[in-house]
């Protein structure tokens, strides 16, 4: 049986929100801009976690974790938000950090940031 969307008669693989496969996607904005501090930190984390000598994160894991984001999350997250979600998932999978530890640290940072913003 031939697939009506692709014209292929081969096995049909699930299509994730990341796989637009020739379908129209959201408009890309290709402007240069200064990255926010948190985005630069996410990029730095990637540089620290991916050297083969550390074996903490493989780029295939990052891609797989990004592709595993649900449609709502993938479509509404920005580029570096997807990266940090994928990094966190990989670190939890590898046992580097637990979900509880990560949650506590995030709450601590949120409290500190809120206190810094108060007059």
C-alpha positions in Angstrom: 0.0 0.0 0.0 1.3 3.4 -1.0 1.5 6.2 1.6 -0.5 9.1 0.5 1.6 11.7 2.2 5.0 10.6 1.0 4.3 8.4 -2.0 6.4 5.6 -0.4 5.2 2.1 -0.2 7.7 1.2 2.6 7.1 0.9 6.3 5.8 4.0 7.8 7.8 5.5 10.7 6.4 7.7 13.3 6.9 11.4 12.5 7.9 13.6 15.4 7.3 17.4 15.6 11.0 17.9 14.6 10.6 16.1 11.3 8.9 18.5 9.0 10.0 16.4 5.9 9.1 18.9 3.3 6.0 20.2 5.0 5.8 24.0 5.7 7.3 24.8 9.0 7.5 27.9 11.1 9.2 30.9 9.6 12.9 31.0 10.5 14.3 34.3 11.7 18.0 34.5 10.7 19.1 37.5 12.6 22.3 37.8 14.6 21.6 38.6 18.2 23.4 38.6 21.5 22.7 35.4 23.4 21.3 35.7 26.9 23.5 34.7 29.8 21.6 31.5 30.4 21.9 30.5 26.7 25.7 31.0 26.8 25.8 28.9 29.9 23.8 26.1 28.2 26.3 26.3 25.3 29.2 26.1 27.8 27.6 23.1 29.5 27.5 21.4 26.1 31.2 22.1 25.6 32.1 20.7 29.0 29.9 17.6 28.8 30.6 16.4 25.2 34.4 15.8 25.0 35.0 12.1 24.4 37.3 12.0 27.4 34.4 12.8 29.8 31.9 10.4 28.3 29.0 12.4 29.9 27.0 13.3 26.8 27.0 12.1 23.3 25.5 14.4 20.6 23.3 11.5 19.4 21.8 11.4 22.9 21.2 15.1 22.8 19.4 14.8 19.4 17.4 11.8 20.6 16.3 13.6 23.7 15.3 16.7 21.7 13.4 14.5 19.3 11.6 12.8 22.2 10.1 16.1 23.4 6.4 16.0 23.0 4.9 18.0 20.2 3.7 20.8 22.5 7.1 21.1 24.2 9.1 20.9 21.0 7.1 23.5 19.1 6.9 26.0 22.0 10.5 25.7 23.3 13.3 27.9 22.0 16.5 26.4 20.7 18.5 26.5 24.0 15.4 25.5 26.0 15.4 22.2 23.9 19.1 21.8 24.6 18.8 22.2 28.3 15.9 19.8 28.5 17.8 17.3 26.5 21.0 17.7 28.7 18.9 17.3 31.9 17.3 14.1 30.5 20.7 12.7 29.6 22.2 13.5 33.0 19.3 11.9 34.8 19.5 8.8 32.5 23.2 8.5 33.2 22.7 8.9 37.0 24.8 12.1 37.2 21.9 13.8 38.9 18.5 12.7 40.1 15.2 14.4 39.3 14.8 15.3 42.9 18.3 16.9 43.1 17.6 18.8 39.9 14.2 20.0 41.1 15.6 21.2 44.4 18.4 23.1 42.6 16.0 24.7 40.2 13.8 25.8 43.1 16.8 27.3 44.9 17.8 29.2 41.8 14.3 30.5 41.3 14.1 31.7 44.9 17.5 33.4 44.6 16.5 35.1 41.3 13.2 36.3 42.7 15.0 37.8 45.7 17.5 39.6 43.4 14.6 41.2 41.5 12.8 42.6 44.5 13.5 46.3 45.2 
